[in-house]
Amino acid sequence: MRNTLPDGFTWGTGTSALQVEGAWDVDGKVPSIWDTAFHSWLQTPDGTNGDRAIDQYNRLDEDLDLLQRLGAGAHRFSVAWPRIVMDAAGTVNAAGLDYYDRVVDGLLDRGIAPALNLYHWDTPQWMEDLGGMLNRDFADQFGHFAAVVGERVGDRVAQWFTMNEPTHPSLGGYVAGFLPPARRDGVAGLASVHHLLLAHGTAILALRAADVVGEIGTILSLNGTAPVTTHPDDVAAAERAEYFDGRLFLDPMLGYGHLPELAAVLGSTVREGDLETIAQPMDVLGVNWYSRYSIAASHRAAPHLAELPPRASMFAGFAPVTADLGFAIVPAPGLPWGGAHRQLTPGGLRESLDWLASTYPNHPDVTITENGVGYPDEPDASGVVQDDHRIEYLRWAIQEVADAIADGVRVRGYHAWSSHDNLQYMAGFTQRFGLIHVDPRTLVRTPKASFEWYREVVRTGAVPPPHDQVPKGDHQGIDVPGVRNARGIGGLETLDGRRVRDGLVFRSAGLHGITDEGRGALADQRVRTVLDLRGATEVASFPDDLPDARVVHLPLHEPSDPDSGVLIGAAADAADSLGLAALYAHIVQSRGREIAAGIREILRADGAVLVHCTAGKDRTGILIAVLLAALSVRDDQIVSTYAESGDLLGDGFRADLAELLPTTHPNPLTQGALEELLASPVGHIELALETIRRDHGTVTAYLGANGFTGDELVELREKFLA
């Protein structure tokens, strides 16, 4: 893994006009569709809007000085179309052009290359009154706007982008209707896609006619898609969704035309010469990436949408729109929320870049034009904004860019989103993406910890190593003399950032060696219930000896039964029998009622519960993994609790198993089989969870199918989550 970026790599930041400028009706600016929405039906959670945003129109020098202090060599900004063109007759607002002259010159004076984006969703209301993107004239009007801006600052701008994430204003504004102008025209709204593409090509022609000196391209959101489970229907749905995520705009822009199904819908909307206009050569492709999309087949989406947090309500709102297309965007199981409606999906940026390179080998060179994460950051008592979550997100994302470049993907720059906290459209300032904190009331600017971190990345051109922090809690282990690997689940983190309480559930690798001192230690931990998951032969050979605890026998597997016994390693292959990996899947598929009953015992228990089996891996591992998933603990933390190796358990435990297993297993254990039992069960636990999700959608749906009620789930989370 290479953590340095090549010489000449461009570091930058980004903003957009509506989100930072304010001055919505100042110096000749006319309303945009967002101004109209904010002044009528659209209310943000905190009451902020675009009237003032962060008032950059009046605080430009202060903000440019902060960018100079950051040291990044480029800054991407957008031009507000309604600040430049005042009406359908094409009347140009000189004051608006003067402002962007100041922006461009101010950046250059501070050694920062301007990267100008012409359109970031703020269509003039006068254009919308003419039909907006459903009117073919949109392309010609946009071309006029591009020409005006190109003629004014075209001699000084390093990069030009025609538009930002055109999927959002077209599909979101005219098909689904969840963004202004909020038209829910369904299939008819797809004409907006073609007209926006035509506007892109028309703008490139206008910029070239204006002899602009910079590179010309566009900006697309390439999130990437992945099936939510391995179920064949989900896999097929993710393949369909890929078109609307990436290919909807890339195919026509790069000369491949519209997908036949879309062309059939568009019909006469596409005129002769349109596709040639759209496929203008580009020098650069801006890629925005925040999080990978998780996709379910429409008919399998309900379990995934059943427990959406408020921040993710858009998933439910968008599902009916994509239902006829056969897919739904759903939360990815086990992945934490990273602010706003997005989950943290490490690996996704690299996958998107690899997809681009393999699908379009001749794509223009790439600049990452947006990448970041939003949280409700606020200064602490000392005025410091310690946004460690953002630093970690940026660290792994930039590392993925470095890895992609090392493997030959042509990426030449990276712009963090965003330089400043800004108006996050419908979320207002409740989600902050900036390296610089901005108080929307006082407008005070405060660089965050991530500002200094990114400043150092820019200075060195290198990604710092991760700062791993193991969450504190009893999951790290408790001392019970005579009991191997005793530990709890306390301290593990849920998808929404809560923590599991200490002292409620413990697990161990058997109790066969417990001492009187160990029994006292369990009493000190308030263990009053023991959940024994072993089979009858194991219990008979080594009965539980805890006179002060209530013992519940709940066998999840009977190794003494030859029909359900486990063969492992080469023996399993030779006998065509159930191997250790398959055993985990077999347990979750055939013992769902027992697993649900075990979790119910944990819920109802007075005091703490100790869960155990012979080795503490297969049966205990599965029940605890299902419990943690039901509590919405992050998958990576569920798995990390099983990462202990045979070396960690020690030679003593190895000797114990060698003595214990022959008395309870009908098949002789070879040394290789013993090593397999001692190895980390991480892969098997992942397989068990995936089996549940493939068959049921979610772990909570699995428990529900096995008799664990919704009310019990609510009680369980209230009991365990701080």
N, C-alpha and C positions, 0 to 999 in steps of 0.2 A: 504494500500500500504506500503510495507516494503522497506526501502531505504538502508538497510545494506546487505552486502554480507556475506556468512557464513565464520566462521573461517576456515583457510586452503585454501580459494579461491586463485587461482593464478592470479596475475596481470602481464601483459606483453606487449610487443610491437612486431612489425614485420617489416621485409624488405625482399627483394629478391636480388639474386646475380646480375642479369642483370641491375637492377634498381639502384644499389648503387655502385657496385665495380669499374667499369671502367677497366683499364688495360686489354683491350679486346684482345691484342695479346702479353701480357707480360709473361715471365717465362714459356713458353711452352704451354700457352692456345691456342687452335685452334678456328676457327670461329664457331659461332652458326648461326642458321637460321635468328636470329634477326640482327646479325652483317652483314650478307649477304644482308638483306633487307635494313638496314640503309646505306649501301655502294652502293646501286643500286637504287631501286625504292621508298623507303620509306623516306619521308622528314617530319619532325615534324614542327609544326607552328613556333617554335622559333629556329629551326636549331640545337637543341641539339640531341645527340644520346648516344649510349652505350659505345662509345670509352672511355669516361671519367666518365660519369654519375656524381656521387658526389665524385669519387676518394677514396672510402672507402678502396680499396686495399692498398693505400699508407697512409691513415689517420685512420687506424683501432684503434689505442690507443685513439686518440682524441674522436672518436665516442663512444667507449666503456666507456670512462670516463663520457661522457654525460649520457649514460644509467645508470651508477652507481649513478649519481646525481639524476636522475629521481626516482630511488628507486624501480622500478618494479622487481619482482622476477624471471622473465623469459624473454627470447628474442627469437623470431622465425626468422630464417634466412634460406636461401637456398644455396645449393652447386651447382656450375656451372658444369654441366656434361662435357662440352668441356674444362674445366680447369683440369679435372681429367683423362679422357680417350681421347687419342689423335687420334685414328684411329679405323677402323673396326676390326683390329687384336687384339684390347684390350690393346694397349700399355698405361701404366700408367705414368702419369706425376707426379714425386715425388715433384716438386716444388708446384704444386697445392695442394697436400695433406698437405704439410708443412704449407701452408697458412691457411687451415681450422683447423689444429692443433692450430695455433695461435688464431683463432677465438674462438674455444671451450675453450681453456685454459684461454684466456683473459676474457671471460664471467665468468668462474668459479672463477677466481682470484678476481673478483669484486662482488661475491655473487649472480650471475645471472645464472639461469638454462638454458642450451642450448636446444632449440627446433629446430631440424634440419629437413628441408624439402628437399627431394632429387631432386625434379623437379618442376621448376617454368617456364615452357614453352621454355627454351633455349636448344632445341635439337641441338646436334652438326651437323654442315653442312655435315660432312661425313656420318652421319646416314641418313640425308635427301637425300643425293645422292644415297643411297641404296633403296630409296622408302619411307623413314620416317615411319610414323605410318601406312601406307598402307602395309608395309612389316612386316610379322609375326616375323621376326628376331628382330624387335624393342624390343619385350619383353625380349628376351634372352640378348641382348646388355644392356638393362636397368638393368636386374638382375645382370650382371657382374659389372656394375657401383655401384650398391647398395652394393654388396659384398665387393668391394674395400674400399668404405667409411666406411662401418660397421666394417671391420677389423681394420681400422686405428683409429677411434674415438669412437667405440662402447662401450667402457668401461666408457665413460664420458658424454654421451648425455642423457638427461632426457626424451625427447620425439622424436620420429621419425615419419615423415610423408612421405609417398611415393611420393605424388604429390599434386599440388595445382590446384584446379578448372579445372579438365580435360575436362569439356565441352568446354572450350575456345580453347585450341590447336586442339581439334578434330573437333568439329562443325565449329569453326571459321577458322581453318587452312585448312581443307580438304573438308568440305561440302559447306560452304558459301564463304570461301576464302577471308575474310576481315582481317585475321591475317596471318603472315608468317607461312607456306610457300606460302600462298595465292593460294591454289589450289581449284578450284570450281568444284569439282567432283560430287556434288549432292548426290544422293542415294549411289553411289559407294563409296563415301567418308565415309560412316558410318562404313566401316571396321576399320577405325581409332579408333572408340569407343571401339570395341571389343579388338583390339590389345593394346590399352592403359589400358584397364581393365586387360588384361592378364599381362601387365608389372607391374601393381600394385600388383597382387598376386605373381608374380615371385620375386619381390623385397622383399615382406614380408618373403617369404621362404628364400631368401638370407640373410636377416638381422638375422633371427632366427638361421640360420646355422652359422652365425658369432658370435653368443652368445652375441648380444648387450644387455645392461642392462636396457635400457629405454623402455617406452611404445611405441607401434607401432600402427599407424593408417594412415589415409589419410585426405585430406582437400577437401571439396566440397562446392560449392556455392549454398546455399539454399535461393533463393530470395523470393520465394513464388509467387503465381499468384492470381490475382483477376480480375473478369470481369470488363471492363471499364464502362459498364452500366448494368442495370438489364434486358436488352433485353435477351430473352431465347437463341438466337444464340451466344451472347457474353458469357453467362454463360457456354454454352456447349464448346465454344472455350477455355475458361480458364481451364476447366477440361482436355482438350486434352493437353494444354500447360504444365500442371503440370507434366506430364511424363518427358518432356524434361528438365524441370527445376530441378527436384529433383530425380525422380525415374530412369532416364536413367542409372545412375551409382550406385545409392543406391540399387536398386533391385538386380542386380547381385552380388554386393559386400556383401550383407547381405544374400545371398543364395537363392534368389527368381528367379534367371535366368533373361533372356531377356524378354521384352514384346513380346508376340507372333508375332505382326506385324513386330518388328525389327528382331526377329529370322528368319522370313521368308525371309527378305531382305538379311540377312547375309549368309544364306544357309551354304555352306561347309566351310565358314570362321571359323565357330565354330567347333572345333574338340573335340573328346572324351577326357574328363578330363579337358577341359578348364574351365568349370563353377566351378568345384571343386577347381581349382587353384585360380580362381578369388575370391572365397568366403572364403578366409583365415580369421580366427578370428582376430579381431582388439581389441585393448585395449582402444583406444580413437578415437573420430571422430571430426576432425576440421571442423567448420562451418564458412564460410565467408558470411557476410550479409552487404549490403549497402542500398538497396532499393527494394521494392516489384515491380514485373512486373505487368503492367496493360495490359489486353488482350482483343482484339476485334476479332470477327469473320472476316475472311479474306475479305468477301464481304462487311463488314461494316467499314473497316479500313480507307477508303479514307478521310472522314471528319477529323479524328483525326491526319492524316499525312499531312493535307493541310497547316498547319501553324507551321511547326517545326522550332524552332530556330536552328542556325547553329550547336550549340553544340550537338543537338539531331539528326543529319543527319543519324546516324547509324540505327535509327528506319526505315527510308525509305529504306535504303540499305538492311536491313534484311527481310523486308516484303515479297519480292518475294521468298526468301528461304523457309519461313514457309507457304507460300500461299497454297501449295499442302497439307500441314498438317492441313489446316483449321483454322489457327489462325495467328494473327499478334500482335507483341509487340508494344504498342502505348503509348503516354503520358497519364498519368492519369489526368482527368479534374480537374482543380482547385487546384492542388498541386504545390508548388513552386519548382523551379529548385535549386538543392543543389550543384552545381558545376559539372563539366564534363557533362556526358549525363544522370545523375541520378536526380530523383526528391526526395524530402523529403517525406517519407511515414511513419510517426509515427504509431506505432502499428504493423508494418510489421515484425519486428524482433521477437516480441512475438508470432505472428501468425505462423511464420516459425518454431519456437521451439515447439509450441503446435502441429503443423502438424507432425513434426518428431516424437514426443512422441506418438501421436495417431496412426500414420501409421506404425511405427516400435517400438512397446513397448519394445523390447529387444535390442534397439540400444546401441552401446558403449557410455560410458560417453562422454559428449561434452565439447570441448574447443572452445570458439569463437576465431578463428585464424586471422580474419580480420574484422574490422569495423571502418569506418571513413568517412570523407567527404572532397572533394577537392574544393579549391577556389584559385584564383590567388593572394595569400597572398603576401604582400610586407611590409617591415618596414615603419613606419611613419617617420617624420622628426627627431624624437628623437631616432630612431632605434628600436622602439617597434613594434612587430607584434601582434596587438590586434585582435585575431581571435575569436570574440564572437560567430559567426555563428557555428564554429566548437565545441566550448564548449557546446552550446545548443544542437547540434546534439548528441554529446557523452553523454550528461546528460540524454536525454530521452532514448537513446539506452541502456545504462547501466542500467537505471531504469527498462526497459523491461526485461533485463536479471534477475535482482533481483526479479521481479514479477513472472517470469517463475519458478525460483528456489523455491520461496515460495509456488508455487502450485504443486511442485513435479517433475518438469523437471530436469534431471540430467546434470547440467552445472557446470563444476569445474574450469573454467578459462576464462579469457578474454584478448585478445591481441589487443591493439589499432593499427590501420593502419593509419599512419606509424610512426615510431620513427623519421624519417628524411624525409624532402622533397626529392623526388627522381624522376627519369626518368619515367614518366607515359606513357611508350611505345609510341604510336602514337601521344599522346598529348604533349610529351616532358615535359617541366617544366611549361606549361601554367596552369596546375591544380596541386595544391600542397596539399598533404594529411598529411604532417608531423607535429609532435609536435615541431620539430626543423626546423627552416627555413634554407635553404641552397641556397646561391647564386651560380648558375651554372657557373658564370664567375670567381668570386673570390674564390669560395668554402668556404666562411666564414659561420660558423654555428652560428645561433642565436636562442635560445629557445624562443618559442612563449608564449603568455598568456596561451594557452591550455596546455603547458608543465607544468606550475606551478599548473594549475587546476587539471590535471591528477595526478600529484605528490601528491596533497592533498587527492585525492580519494584513491590512493594506500596506503597512510599513515593511513587513517581512515577506509578504507573499506566501506565507505558510499557514497551515491550519494547526492550531495547538492540539495536543493530545487530549482525550476526554478526561474529565474529572469525575471518575466514578464515585458515587456515594451509595453505599449499601444502607437501605432504610433501617433505622433502629427498631428493635422490638424483639419479642421472644421467639420470632421465627429464626433468629440466629442461634438459638440453642438454650437449653436449661440443664442444670446439673442434677441428674438422678443416678446415684451410685448403683452400678450393676445393670443399667439400661443403656443400650447403644443408641446414639444419635437422637436423643430426646429433644424435641423442639416444638414451638408453637407456630401460630400463624400471625401473631400480632405484629403490627408495623408495616405490613404489606399495603401497597397503595392501590386504590381503585381507579377506574377509568376517569372519574371526575375529581381525583386528587384527595379523596378522603383516606383514612387509615383504618385498618382492622385493629380492634382493641386487643391488648395483651390479656393473657390469663384465662381465656375461655375454652380453647381447644389445644391439646397437645397430641403429638404422634411420636411413635418410636418404632425401632426395629425389634419388636418382641419384648416380652417381660420375663423370659425364661431365666435370666441371670440376676434378677432384682434382689437386692439385699434389704435387710431391715432398715438400714439407713436410707435406701432408695424409697422404701415405702413411706418413710417419714417425710422425705422430700416431696413426694406426690401429695401427701396430706397438707404440707405447707403451701402447695400450689392450689389447694382447695379442689383437688381431683376427687369427685364423688361418684363419677360414672366412668366405667371402662367399656369401650365399644370394641369387642373382639371379633375381627373379621375372618378368623381362621376356620378351617374345616374341622369336622368332628374328630378325625384322627389326630390332628395337631393338638386340639384342645385336650383330648384324652391323654396324649403323651406328655404334654406340658401344661397342666391346668393353671389358670390364673390364681395367684395366691395373694389376693388383696382383700383381706377381711373387712376393711373399713369402707370399701367401695362397692357400689352396685355394678354388677357385671352383666352386660347385654351381649349375647352371642348372636351374631348376624353374619353367617358364612357367605362370602361372595365367591368362593371357589373351593372345591373339595379335591385337593391333590391326591388323596388316597383312592379316588374313584378312577379306574383305568379309562373309563369313557370320557371323563372330563379332566384327566390328568394332563400335565404339561411336559412335553418333551422340548428340549431346547438345543440350540446349536446344530451340529451335524446329525445328531440323533433324530431331531425333528424332521430334518430334510429327508433322511433315509426312510423314516417311517411314514412320511407324508402325513404327519400329525400336527396337532396344534402347537405352534412355536410360541416363544415368550412374547414376541411382538403381537401376534394374533390373539394371545390370551387377554391382553388389555382390551382390545376391541371386543372380544367375546364377552368379557365381564360387563362392559357398558351396554352391550346389546341385549344380554340375557338377564341381567340383574338390576334393571332399572328400578323395580319396586323396592328391592332391598336397599339400594343406594338412597332412594328417597326416604325410606324408613330410617336409615341411619342418620340422615341430616335432620329428620324430625326429632330423633332422640337427642341430638345435639341442641336443637332449638328448645326443647322442653326441659332439658337437664337443669337441675339445681346445682350450681357450682360448675367447676371445670370438667371437661371430658377428655379422657385419654383414648386415642384410637390406635390400634396396633394389629399387626399380623406377624407372620414368622420373620420376614425380611424387612417389612415396613416399606415396601416399594410398590408391588402390584396392587393389592387390594386396598391397603391404606393410601397408597399414592393416588389411586383413582378416586376414592371417596373424598379425599381432601381436595383434589383438583376440581372436582365437581362442586364442592362446597365453595371454594374460592371463586370459581367462575360465576356461581349463583350470586355471590356477593359483589360481582363486577370488578374483581381484582384483575389488574393488567395481566395479559398472557405472559409477557416476558418475566414478570415477577412470580407467577405461578410456576413457570418452568425453572426459574433460577433456584427455587427451593428444592428442586430435585437434582441439582447439578453436582451433588456430592459424589465422589468416586469411591471405589473400593479402598483406595489409599486413605481417604479421609475417615472411613469407618474403621480402618486399622486391621492389623493381623488378628486381633482377638475376635473381632466379628467374623472374619474369614474362617477361623477355627470353629466358632459356634455353628455357622451354617454347615460346614462340612460334617459336623456331628449331628445336627438336628435334622437336616433334610432327608438322609437315608431312612429315618424312622417314619417319615410321613409321606414320602414319594415312592410310588411303586417301581420307578425306573432308576437304575443306578446312575449316579451323577459322575460324569467325567470331569477332569480338571477344567477343560474348556467350558463345560456347562456351568460349573461353579463360577468361573470368571464372568460368564455372561450374566448370571444372577447378581453378581457383585457390581457390575458396571452401572454407570449412571442411567437411570430410566427416562431421561429427558425425551428422547425420541418416541418412546412408547406413550408417555403422557401426552405429547403433542398429537400422536395418532389417536388416542382415546378421545380427546376433545374434538378432533376433526371428524371422527366417526359420529359422535353425537350431533355435531352441527350439520354434517351431510344428511343425516337421517331426519333430524328434527328442526333444523334451522338455527336454534339457539339452545344453550344449556337450560335456560329457564323454561323453554317449551318442552324440553326433554323431561324435566322434573314434573311439569304440569301433566304430561302424558302418563306419568307414573304416580299420580295421586297427590303430588305436593301442590297445595293450593296457592292462589295469588295472595291471599291474606297471610298464609304462613311465610311466603317470601318476604312480604313487607315486615313481618315480625322479625324474621331472621336478620334482615339488614338493620333494623332498629337495634337489635341486640348486639350486633358485631361491629357496626361502623360508627366511628367517632364523628 
